[in-house]
Amino acid sequence: MRSRTERAATWPSQRVAAILGSALIILVGLGRGFGGVVLLATAQAPVGDLAVATGHLALMGGALLLVAVLCVWSGVAVLLGKPGGVRVGLVAMALFVIDGAVNGFVLYGAPRPIGLIGNLLVAAIIAALLLRGRLSPPSRRSSSAA
């Protein structure tokens, strides 16, 4: 069992990790949401040389919006200390990577390696921060008993 001092020393870093992870996942969610809105807006008249059916663009836009909602919800839930926020955040990060790969395949014929690697790195950093920040603070009862 860790001493009261050891538990107290880890709490600030846990809170900082939770705040950073929450802020990053909210930013990722806002970015994905913006991308979803753009895809939905251009679904009727695709821009450039994209050879994608309008139904596929709308479906991809909807998927991006779903990932966005999950990201923002989990970020806010982690900030507020709500249960399940970290789990939803981890699922959202997995969907973030999968959605990026699928969109790369549909839009460009294959996921672009730099995009896939970037998505994996961002998801890994956010997941690590959320997992680090999910540990509960030292309870007042256990510290007064020590």
Secondary structure, 3 states (H helix, E strand, C coil): CCCHHHHHHHHHHHHHHHHHHHHHHHHHHHHHHHHHHHHHHHCCCCCCCCCCCHHHHHHHHHHHHHHHHHHHHHHHHHHHCCCCHHHHHHHHHHHHHHHHHHHHHHHHCCCCHHHHHHHHHHHHHHHHHHHHHCCCCCCHHHHHHC
